[in-house]
Amino acid sequence: MPSRRKFLSTMPVLGAAVAQSLRSTRLAGETHEAHANEARSIVLEHGWQFCLGSDAVKSPAELAGGGTPWREVSVPHTWQALGGSPDYVGSAWYRAAIAAQADWQASFVRVQFEAVFHTAHVYLNGKLIGQHLGKGYTAFECDLTPTLQFGDSNELLVQVDNTFCDTMLPRLKSFDWANDGGIIRPVHLLVTPRVFSERIEVDTELDLEKGAAKVVIRAVLRNTLPSQQTVRVAGFIDRTAAAEESHPTGEMTVNIPPNSSRTVSLNPTTITSPALWHFDSPNLYCAHISLMAAGELHSISDTFGIRRFEVRGAAFYLNGERVSLMGVERMAGSHPEFGMAESVNWIDANHRDMKHLNCVFTRVHWPQDRRVLDFCDAQGILMQEEVPAWGAFTFDNVSAELESRLTTNGVEQLRDMVHRDRNHPCIVSWGLCNEVNGKNPITRRFAHALADEARQLDPSRLLTYASNSLHENPAEDMAGDFDFVSINEYFGTWSKGGVSDARSYLEGIRKAFPGKPLVISEYGYCECLPEFAPGDQHRVDIIEGHTDLYRESPEIAGAIYFDYNDYRTQLGDKGAGALLQRVHGVVDLYARRKPSFEALRRQSSPIRDLTLIIAGKGFTLHIETRNELPGYTLRGYSVRWMFYGYDDLPMEGQLQPLNPLAPGQSVTSHANPVITGLRRVVAEIVRPTGYSVASAEMTV
């Protein structure tokens, strides 16, 4: 799937007139014509070597002595996948050779790690050039320029440590997912001018009454030169699917002090009749920035969407329409042969499967791989992304010093997450923490410290906390402190009882937080303890009974089933080695579907009833949409008829557009096949993105 996110161009991306103006302009004190420095992003995937560490090997110098058992690997990589050392916890080393071209001497060269779990020390030619401590799912960069030997080969060395840690999140062994150590996401070598744009921030303000959106683009500019630089900045916006639609943002001139960064806002741009982002119409725009300083041009682009997701009373609204949403959470890192070092093909395959499950709303327990977010942007899945603070143990019996360190780590992880991901239209809320005992004063202080930071960095998105401490005196829980109440509901497994007990539980929460939307942030069936009976039918029963229960309460604005896949976890109760896992999903570790998959697909569909009957010489399909969870207007949907004849093969098909259908509406569709020897008829309701939401079948 192509992506235009954070694209470093080798050519200026300004509009022709503006670009020509910048090219021909002589800056004060310059006597030569400006030119475009070649900006490059080089993927460092192959040519890595890897070895496990030991107590005796703690520095690059100690590695230099012979006998180190290096082996070839590709990055992303984790040593805890199948074929590696799945039970090893500790430090390990990666090294790669970088051929620094002689003509890079006038450039700024840095290496960007999208994630290293969980602590990294980075060396170049034996010198420590950077570190990233206790933040295993967020990106970081290291400046290579001062240490690079231009025109020669350079050794990049990375020490990685996944030892359970008391002062970071997730804390020690509190978390229920894989502790996969390694360089778990892609690495890029970035070569840019000495004055460049680090990133773009985009804010959109949608006025539904006027049918227009105000877009503000900010460029985070960095000057790595030892003198103040005068920088000219210009930009424009276009649609990724319609490049002819272009909106200039004007240009400006700013001064940046030596060795410093500055954020500048370009002129607001108003887009009339914008193509809105929606999970059924994931329209994307692209913001382009070009800057000129010290006679060189640098260009950068990033995608974004125009949409408004908000709370009104006890409901969610997307682009002005009330929506109630369903979906499923995926636990990344669960393929035994990839672990957390997932390939883009596996990421896309899992998420296409989730779309087939009618997932339009998901939640994740930690900052995600950028490629996950790119898929959700392009294919239409709303997401809640979280800081990885999980488990009541996280804040139990902590000293004031430890509380401060954990809070600092949480704020830093949130800041890194928001800086990288704030332009993704798929993200509609930030999760502050999960199941950390919302009645603990320390927990509350922690969550509010993160909330204050999130509101400063990105006031447009909602905030929440996923609580499992609402059984008694729910009004005392901090779940009500934020924009909506997230409820982890496990009656029938972790909580004794069944649907009637869950009903009483939810009624108590509804009364404790009147007028607030409620989201079932987790529900499902785990075969995690001996007293939990095995068998997928238990998942089917939970999916059927509990989802129907949620439809009784209009305040329940969303429900996310936990989870999509059986998942690898360091707390696993089944399997061994790279297959240590919890059996919890509607697919297994390799995405093989269980019977509960179809049950979840049916319950998550916006179609309540789909009935296919014979009508004369043809067929009639009766379609009724849900008026309750999940409920939203169906726009751009179609009926796809497929008629099977000879040898039960598809012999004829029709695609019939449907008029918009509001929640609770009904309509019929009719088709007359012309083939002879008809054996079977399949009628599917298809989203405008091409994914099926429901199907009916008849043998003739």
C-alpha positions as a printed Julia matrix, in Angstrom:
700×3 Matrix{Float64}:
   0.0     0.0     0.0
   1.63    3.27   -1.04
   2.09    5.98    1.55
   3.12    9.59    1.21
   3.76   10.04    4.91
   6.93   11.92    5.88
   8.28   11.83    2.36
  11.7    13.42    1.9
  11.72   14.67   -1.66
  14.71   14.72   -3.96
  13.1    17.67   -5.73
  11.31   20.76   -4.43
   7.6    20.17   -3.85
   6.62   23.82   -4.04
   4.19   24.98   -6.66
   6.08   25.88   -9.82
   5.86   29.65   -9.39
   6.85   29.63   -5.74
   9.65   27.13   -6.32
  11.07   29.2    -9.17
  10.89   32.3    -7.02
  12.82   30.59   -4.23
  15.41   29.16   -6.62
  16.22   32.54   -8.09
  16.23   34.5    -4.84
  19.59   35.49   -3.35
  19.55   35.56    0.42
  21.24   38.38    2.29
  24.99   37.82    2.22
  24.79   35.13   -0.47
  26.63   35.55   -3.76
  25.61   32.32   -5.47
  22.32   31.04   -6.81
  20.33   28.76   -4.52
  20.23   25.07   -5.39
  18.39   22.0    -4.13
  20.43   19.73   -1.9
  19.5    16.1    -2.54
  17.48   14.95    0.47
  17.56   11.2     0.91
  15.87    8.6     3.07
  17.75    5.31    2.9
  16.18    2.21    4.45
  18.72    0.26    6.53
  17.15   -3.17    6.23
  19.82   -5.62    5.08
  23.47   -6.12    5.98
  23.04   -6.12    9.76
  24.88   -8.47   12.07
  23.56   -9.56   15.46
  24.79  -11.25   18.61
  23.39  -11.78   22.06
  25.13   -9.95   24.86
  26.53  -11.2    28.12
  27.75   -9.79   31.41
  31.26   -9.88   29.98
  30.41   -7.79   26.92
  29.29   -4.31   27.92
  31.06   -1.98   25.49
  32.06   -1.75   21.81
  35.69   -2.23   22.79
  34.91   -5.59   24.37
  33.11   -6.65   21.18
  36.18   -5.86   19.09
  38.12   -8.81   20.47
  37.71  -11.92   18.33
  35.26  -14.71   18.98
  32.01  -12.72   18.96
  29.38  -15.0    17.35
  27.89  -12.51   14.9
  25.18  -13.68   12.49
  23.48  -11.97    9.56
  19.97  -10.57   10.13
  17.59   -8.12    8.51
  15.96   -5.29   10.42
  13.25   -5.14   11.8
  14.4    -8.01   14.0
  13.78   -9.56   17.4
  15.82  -12.38   18.88
  12.7   -13.78   20.57
  10.96  -15.01   17.4
  10.9   -18.64   16.28
  14.41  -19.74   15.34
  16.0   -17.23   17.69
  16.39  -17.17   21.47
  12.8   -16.69   22.65
  13.57  -17.13   26.35
  16.56  -14.79   26.5
  16.06  -11.5    28.37
  18.97   -9.11   28.56
  21.22   -7.14   26.22
  22.13   -7.8    22.6
  24.13   -6.06   19.88
  23.49   -5.06   16.28
  26.0    -3.63   13.85
  25.91   -2.39   10.27
  28.36   -0.72    7.92
  27.42    2.71    6.56
  29.2     3.94    3.45
  29.19    7.71    3.87
  29.56    9.42    0.52
  32.12   12.19    0.27
  29.51   14.64   -1.01
  27.55   14.26    2.24
  30.03   16.49    4.08
  27.87   19.56    3.47
  24.76   17.7     4.72
  23.25   16.8     8.06
  23.17   13.01    8.46
  21.14   11.21   11.09
  19.82    7.72   11.74
  16.15    7.28   12.64
  14.96    4.26   14.61
  11.19    3.78   14.51
  11.38    1.62   17.66
  13.95   -0.32   19.66
  12.66   -2.36   22.58
  13.15   -1.11   25.11
  16.49    0.62   25.68
  19.12    1.5    23.09
  22.66    2.85   23.19
  23.92    3.86   19.75
  27.61    4.05   18.78
  29.3     5.23   15.62
  32.89    4.17   15.05
  33.13    3.24   18.72
  31.78    6.56   20.06
  28.46    6.83   21.91
  26.26    9.19   19.87
  22.82    8.68   21.4
  20.55    6.69   23.67
  16.86    6.01   24.09
  15.99    4.72   27.55
  12.9     2.79   28.55
  10.69    3.87   25.65
  10.46    0.78   23.49
   7.65    1.79   21.14
   8.54    5.36   20.21
  10.85    6.72   17.53
  14.15    8.5    18.06
  17.06    9.86   16.02
  20.83   10.17   16.45
  23.09   12.72   14.76
  25.85   10.95   12.84
  27.45   14.01   11.27
  30.24   14.84   13.77
  31.53   11.25   13.86
  31.06   10.13   10.25
  34.14    9.41    8.17
  33.04   10.74    4.8
  34.1     8.8     1.75
  34.68    5.74    3.9
  32.88    2.89    5.68
  31.57    3.51    9.19
  30.42    1.05   11.84
  26.99    1.7    13.38
  26.62   -0.31   16.59
  23.46   -0.57   18.68
  23.23   -2.13   22.12
  19.66   -3.21   22.92
  18.31   -4.24   26.31
  14.89   -5.72   27.12
  15.52   -6.45   30.8
  12.36   -5.95   32.87
  12.64   -2.48   34.37
  11.19   -0.88   37.49
  11.28    2.75   36.33
   9.66    2.6    32.88
   6.29    1.76   31.37
   5.33   -1.02   31.09
   6.8    -1.58   34.54
   8.61   -4.83   35.31
   6.41   -7.84   34.38
   3.09   -6.0    34.79
   2.12   -6.2    31.12
   0.35   -8.93   29.2
   2.09   -8.98   25.82
   5.42  -10.02   24.31
   8.67   -8.63   25.76
  10.38   -8.87   22.37
  13.82   -7.28   22.45
  15.47   -5.94   19.33
  15.34   -3.3    16.62
  11.67   -4.09   16.12
  10.73   -1.47   13.51
  12.4     0.0    10.41
  15.59    2.09   10.49
  16.31    4.95    8.07
  19.41    6.95    7.25
  18.34   10.56    6.62
  20.57   12.9     4.63
  19.34   16.51    4.49
  20.65   20.06    4.27
  22.02   21.55    7.49
  18.8    23.54    7.82
  15.76   21.35    7.38
  12.22   20.59    8.54
  12.04   17.85   11.17
   8.31   17.3    10.82
   4.99   18.87    9.89
   2.05   19.4    12.23
  -1.4    19.83   10.73
  -4.52   21.08   12.52
  -7.92   21.11   10.86
 -11.07   22.9    11.96
 -14.18   21.7    10.16
 -17.18   24.05    9.91
 -20.01   21.75    8.88
 -22.55   24.54    8.49
 -20.36   26.45    6.05
 -19.06   23.3     4.37
 -15.46   24.45    4.78
 -12.34   23.53    6.71
  -9.57   25.75    8.01
  -6.2    24.03    7.81
  -3.14   25.26    9.69
   0.28   23.81    8.88
   3.21   24.19   11.23
   6.75   23.31   10.28
   9.25   22.3    12.94
  12.47   23.77   11.54
  15.97   22.93   12.7
  19.19   24.84   12.15
  22.31   22.74   12.8
  24.72   25.46   11.68
  26.77   27.52   14.19
  25.25   30.8    12.94
  21.76   32.26   12.75
  20.0    31.41    9.51
  17.33   33.28    7.58
  14.86   30.73    6.29
  12.18   31.14    3.65
   9.32   28.68    4.04
   6.44   27.94    1.67
   3.94   25.17    1.28
   0.78   23.87   -0.27
  -1.89   21.22    0.26
  -3.24   18.75   -2.26
  -5.43   15.68   -2.23
  -3.63   12.36   -2.5
  -6.29   11.12   -4.93
  -6.6    14.37   -6.88
  -3.28   16.16   -7.31
  -4.94   18.8    -9.46
  -6.67   20.09   -6.3
  -4.02   22.34   -4.79
  -4.22   24.95   -2.01
  -1.2    27.23   -1.41
  -0.33   28.25    2.13
   1.82   31.23    1.16
   5.38   31.81    2.24
   7.2    33.52    5.08
  10.69   34.4     6.23
  11.98   33.57    9.73
  15.28   33.65   11.57
  16.48   30.58   13.44
  19.25   30.92   16.03
  22.33   28.7    15.72
  21.97   25.02   16.7
  18.31   25.32   17.56
  14.77   24.48   16.43
  11.77   26.7    15.82
   8.15   25.93   15.02
   6.51   28.26   12.51
   2.89   28.42   11.4
   2.07   29.12    7.78
  -0.98   31.14    6.83
  -4.27   29.31    7.5
  -5.83   27.81    4.38
  -9.57   27.44    3.88
 -10.71   24.46    1.82
 -14.3    24.73    0.64
 -16.32   21.55    0.18
 -13.49   19.39    1.49
 -13.42   15.64    0.94
 -13.97   14.47    4.51
 -12.22   11.53    6.13
 -14.6     8.81    7.34
 -14.08    5.1     7.94
 -16.21    4.47    4.83
 -14.6     7.26    2.78
 -11.01    7.64    4.0
 -10.1    10.7     1.93
  -6.56   11.93    2.48
  -4.78   15.21    1.86
  -1.05   15.89    1.77
   0.74   18.88    3.28
   3.97   19.91    1.56
   6.64   22.19    3.01
   9.73   23.56    1.27
  12.3    25.76    2.91
  15.39   27.55    1.67
  18.33   28.47    3.85
  22.05   28.85    3.25
  21.39   28.5    -0.45
  19.79   25.04   -0.2
  16.25   23.74   -0.56
  14.7    21.04    1.59
  11.22   19.54    1.12
   9.05   17.32    3.28
   5.45   16.06    3.05
   2.94   14.38    5.35
  -0.58   13.07    4.88
  -3.61   14.07    6.95
  -7.39   13.96    6.84
 -10.18   16.44    7.44
 -12.75   15.15    9.89
 -14.4    15.98   13.2
 -14.84   13.37   15.9
 -16.52   14.65   19.03
 -18.67   13.91   22.06
 -22.14   15.41   22.3
 -23.96   14.36   25.43
 -23.66   10.58   25.71
 -22.84    9.96   22.06
 -20.05   10.09   19.5
 -20.41   12.19   16.36
 -18.3    11.83   13.24
 -18.54   14.75   10.83
 -21.78   15.86   12.45
 -23.54   12.48   12.38
 -24.18   10.32   15.41
 -22.33    7.01   15.25
 -22.11    3.98   17.49
 -19.06    1.93   16.7
 -17.79   -1.62   16.94
 -14.45   -3.23   16.34
 -11.78   -5.55   17.6
  -8.33   -5.06   19.1
  -5.29   -6.7    17.55
  -2.3    -7.67   19.67
   0.75   -6.96   17.53
   3.82   -9.19   17.66
   1.91  -12.44   17.74
   3.14  -14.21   14.6
   5.77  -16.59   16.07
   8.18  -16.06   13.17
   7.98  -12.25   13.21
   7.25  -11.33   16.79
   7.22   -7.56   17.23
   9.42   -7.24   14.12
   6.42   -7.49   11.81
   6.5    -7.22    8.03
   4.25   -4.75    6.25
   2.58   -7.65    4.42
   1.6    -9.29    7.71
   0.38   -5.98    9.16
  -1.78   -5.34    6.11
  -3.13   -8.91    6.0
  -4.21   -8.76    9.65
  -5.92   -5.43    9.22
  -7.7    -6.49    6.04
  -9.0    -9.41    8.08
 -10.17   -6.94   10.73
 -11.97   -4.93    8.05
 -13.7    -8.16    7.0
 -14.76   -8.43   10.67
 -16.5    -5.05   10.21
 -13.96   -3.37   12.47
 -14.31    0.41   12.22
 -13.06    1.19   15.74
 -10.02   -0.3    17.45
  -7.83    0.24   20.45
  -4.2    -0.64   21.08
  -2.22   -0.99   24.3
   0.97    0.74   23.12
   2.21    3.16   20.41
   1.9     1.36   17.09
   4.09    0.76   14.09
   3.65    3.66   11.67
   2.6     1.17    8.99
  -0.4     0.14   11.12
  -1.55    3.75   11.27
  -0.97    4.22    7.54
  -3.27    1.27    6.85
  -5.97    2.61    9.16
  -5.72    6.04    7.52
  -6.0     4.64    3.99
  -8.58    1.9     4.61
 -10.74    3.46    7.32
 -10.35    2.26   10.94
 -10.76    4.65   13.88
  -8.15    4.08   16.58
  -7.39    4.8    20.2
  -3.62    4.75   20.74
  -2.25    4.41   24.27
   0.68    4.89   26.57
   1.76    1.37   27.71
   0.83    1.73   31.38
  -0.93   -1.55   32.22
  -1.86   -3.33   35.42
  -2.71   -2.3    38.98
   0.81   -3.32   40.07
   2.22   -0.39   38.07
   1.37    2.14   40.79
   1.05   -0.05   43.88
   3.27    0.84   46.84
   5.52    3.22   44.92
   7.67    5.84   46.59
   7.43    9.52   45.71
  10.67    9.22   43.75
   9.45    6.2    41.78
   6.11    7.89   41.1
   7.98   10.86   39.68
  10.15    8.67   37.46
   7.19    6.66   36.15
   5.24    9.84   35.48
   8.19   11.36   33.63
   8.55    8.22   31.53
   4.82    8.2    30.77
   4.78   11.87   29.77
   7.82   11.38   27.54
   6.23    8.37   25.82
   3.0    10.28   25.3
   4.92   13.26   23.91
   6.84   11.08   21.48
   3.65    9.31   20.42
   1.72   12.52   19.82
   4.57   14.23   17.96
   4.86   11.32   15.55
   1.19   10.38   15.16
  -0.87   13.56   15.56
  -1.47   13.95   11.81
  -3.05   10.51   11.4
  -6.8    10.99   10.89
  -7.48    7.44   12.08
  -6.53    8.38   15.65
  -9.53    9.87   17.46
  -8.48    9.44   21.09
  -5.41    9.05   23.26
  -5.52    6.34   25.91
  -3.75    7.37   29.09
  -3.44    3.97   30.78
  -5.19    0.61   31.2
  -6.41   -1.31   34.27
  -4.15    0.55   36.72
  -6.74    0.87   39.55
  -8.56    4.11   38.9
  -9.21    4.67   42.59
  -5.54    4.91   43.51
  -4.55    8.58   44.14
  -1.13    7.98   42.57
  -2.76    6.59   39.45
  -5.03    9.61   39.24
  -2.13   12.03   39.51
  -0.3    10.11   36.79
  -3.27   10.09   34.4
  -3.94   13.79   34.87
  -0.29   14.66   34.29
  -0.53   12.83   30.95
  -3.88   14.43   30.18
  -2.49   17.92   30.76
   0.39   17.18   28.39
  -1.93   15.7    25.74
  -4.21   18.75   25.81
  -1.23   21.02   25.28
   0.16   18.98   22.4
  -3.11   18.05   20.69
  -6.31   19.6    22.06
  -8.4    18.21   19.18
  -8.5    14.58   20.34
 -10.49   12.9    23.1
  -8.89   11.39   26.21
  -9.87    8.3    28.2
  -8.64    5.6    30.56
  -9.64    1.92   30.29
 -10.9     0.82   33.7
 -11.59   -2.56   35.3
 -12.15   -1.1    38.79
 -15.78   -0.03   38.42
 -17.51   -2.92   40.18
 -17.92   -1.09   43.5
 -18.48    2.64   43.97
 -17.79    3.43   40.29
 -18.24    7.18   40.84
 -14.98    7.18   42.81
 -13.02    5.89   39.81
 -11.06    8.29   37.62
 -12.73    6.77   34.53
 -15.23    9.62   34.76
 -12.54   12.33   34.73
 -12.05   12.28   30.98
 -14.05   12.63   27.77
 -15.7     9.21   27.8
 -15.8     6.24   30.15
 -13.93    3.13   28.97
 -15.02   -0.14   30.57
 -13.23   -3.5    30.45
 -16.08   -5.99   31.0
 -15.27   -9.67   31.53
 -18.3   -11.27   33.15
 -18.1   -14.95   32.34
 -14.31  -15.1    32.66
 -12.31  -12.79   34.94
 -15.53  -11.69   36.68
 -17.93  -14.35   37.94
 -21.43  -14.32   36.54
 -23.11  -13.86   33.21
 -25.17  -11.44   31.15
 -27.53  -10.5    33.99
 -24.56   -9.61   36.2
 -23.04   -7.57   33.4
 -26.36   -5.76   33.0
 -26.39   -4.71   36.67
 -22.73   -3.7    36.44
 -23.31   -1.46   33.41
 -26.41    0.08   34.97
 -24.35    1.1    38.0
 -21.75    2.72   35.75
 -24.42    4.52   33.71
 -25.87    6.01   36.91
 -22.42    6.98   38.21
 -21.57    8.94   35.05
 -24.84   10.32   33.65
 -24.62   12.05   30.31
 -21.24   10.54   29.4
 -20.59    8.15   26.53
 -19.65    4.65   27.61
 -17.3     2.48   25.57
 -16.78   -1.21   26.21
 -13.05   -1.02   25.7
 -12.61   -4.78   26.18
 -14.85   -7.83   26.35
 -14.24  -11.42   25.39
 -13.33  -14.88   26.62
  -9.84  -16.0    27.59
  -8.85  -19.6    28.23
  -6.21  -18.23   30.59
  -6.79  -20.15   33.83
  -7.56  -23.83   34.54
 -11.03  -22.9    35.8
 -11.85  -21.21   32.47
 -13.33  -23.97   30.34
 -11.67  -24.46   26.93
 -13.42  -24.17   23.6
 -14.23  -21.52   21.04
 -17.97  -21.82   21.68
 -17.47  -19.79   24.85
 -16.22  -16.91   22.69
 -19.27  -17.25   20.47
 -21.55  -17.1    23.52
 -19.84  -13.95   24.83
 -19.96  -12.29   21.4
 -23.67  -13.05   20.98
 -24.94  -12.45   24.51
 -22.83   -9.5    25.62
 -23.06   -7.56   22.36
 -26.84   -7.88   22.47
 -26.72   -6.6    26.05
 -24.82   -3.46   25.02
 -27.57   -2.61   22.56
 -29.95   -2.08   25.46
 -28.12    1.11   26.5
 -27.99    4.06   24.09
 -25.18    5.51   26.23
 -22.88    2.74   24.99
 -21.29    4.51   22.05
 -18.73    1.83   21.21
 -17.62   -1.73   21.88
 -14.23   -3.27   21.09
 -13.9    -7.03   21.3
 -10.71   -8.38   22.85
  -9.28   -9.69   20.83
  -8.6   -10.45   17.16
  -5.8   -12.98   17.67
  -4.43  -15.43   20.15
  -1.39  -13.52   21.25
   2.19  -14.04   22.29
   2.83  -12.75   25.78
   5.46  -13.03   28.49
   2.54  -13.94   30.82
   1.45  -16.76   28.54
  -0.24  -19.77   30.14
  -0.11  -21.99   27.04
   2.61  -22.9    24.6
   6.35  -22.48   24.99
   9.22  -20.43   23.65
   8.19  -18.23   20.74
   4.67  -19.69   20.99
   4.1   -18.81   24.66
   0.61  -17.35   24.4
  -2.88  -16.68   25.65
  -5.74  -18.31   23.75
  -8.08  -15.36   23.49
  -8.72  -14.53   19.84
 -11.09  -15.3    17.0
  -8.01  -16.32   14.97
  -4.91  -18.21   16.09
  -1.29  -16.99   16.05
  -1.08  -17.59   12.3
  -4.48  -15.9    11.66
  -6.36  -19.15   11.05
 -10.03  -18.32   11.65
 -12.08  -19.95   14.39
 -15.91  -20.27   14.32
 -16.11  -17.2    16.59
 -14.73  -15.11   13.71
 -18.03  -15.3    11.83
 -20.01  -14.63   15.0
 -18.05  -11.43   15.58
 -18.38  -10.42   11.92
 -22.18  -10.75   12.12
 -22.49   -8.86   15.39
 -20.18   -6.06   14.22
 -22.08   -5.51   10.96
 -24.26   -2.42   10.53
 -26.75   -4.74    8.79
 -29.31   -6.16   11.22
 -31.11   -8.41    8.77
 -30.31   -9.65    5.29
 -32.89  -11.99    3.76
 -32.64  -13.46    0.27
 -35.77  -14.89   -1.39
 -36.87  -16.08   -4.82
 -39.11  -13.56   -6.56
 -40.55  -14.73   -9.89
 -37.65  -15.4   -12.24
 -35.27  -13.43  -10.09
 -34.26  -12.8    -6.5
 -35.07  -10.14   -3.92
 -32.78   -9.11   -1.08
 -34.33   -7.46    1.99
 -31.87   -5.2     3.81
 -32.41   -3.74    7.29
 -29.77   -1.64    9.01
 -29.2    -1.59   12.75
 -30.74    1.17   14.77
 -28.39    0.36   17.63
 -24.78   -0.65   18.13
 -23.16   -0.5    15.62
 -25.3     2.19   14.02
 -24.28    4.71   11.38
 -25.47    5.96    8.02
 -24.49    3.79    5.08
 -23.32    5.96    2.18
 -21.91    4.71   -1.09
 -22.75    1.08   -0.3
 -23.68   -1.45   -2.98
 -25.23   -4.87   -3.38
 -22.89   -7.28   -5.12
 -24.82  -10.13   -6.72
 -22.9   -13.23   -7.76
 -24.53  -16.12   -9.62
 -22.84  -19.53   -9.71
 -23.52  -22.02  -12.47
 -21.24  -24.46  -14.28
 -19.25  -26.55  -11.79
 -20.36  -24.11   -9.06
 -18.19  -21.36  -10.56
 -19.13  -17.64  -10.75
 -20.81  -17.11  -14.13
 -22.59  -13.75  -13.73
 -22.4   -10.74  -11.44
 -24.12   -7.43  -10.84
 -23.21   -4.41   -8.7
 -26.18   -2.28   -7.63
 -25.6     1.02   -5.79
 -27.74    1.66   -2.72
 -29.16    5.03   -1.72
 -27.95    6.25    1.7
 -29.45    4.23    4.54
 -29.86    5.75    8.0
 -29.78    3.53   11.11
 -32.96    1.45   11.33
 -33.97    1.87    7.68
 -34.95   -0.93    5.29
 -34.7    -1.35    1.53
 -34.95   -4.11   -1.06
 -32.77   -4.97   -4.05
 -33.81   -7.18   -6.97
 -31.76   -9.04   -9.56
 -32.66  -11.22  -12.57
 -29.81  -13.47  -13.74
 -29.63  -14.46  -17.42
 -27.4   -17.53  -17.15
 -28.78  -21.04  -17.39
 -27.88  -23.87  -15.08
 -27.95  -21.62  -12.02
 -26.8   -23.45   -8.88
 -26.18  -20.84   -6.21
 -26.78  -17.14   -5.47
 -24.72  -14.95   -3.15
 -25.7   -11.37   -2.35
 -23.28   -9.18   -0.39
 -23.51   -5.67    1.0
 -20.26   -3.91    0.15
 -18.73   -0.76    1.63
 -17.51    1.98   -0.72
 -13.99    0.82    0.24
 -14.78   -2.63   -1.19
 -15.08   -4.6     2.05
 -18.08   -6.87    2.56
 -20.26   -6.14    5.61
 -22.83   -8.94    5.29
 -23.82  -11.67    2.88
 -26.75  -13.97    2.17
 -26.6   -17.18    0.17
 -29.13  -19.53   -1.44
 -28.75  -22.84   -3.24
 -31.08  -23.11   -6.21
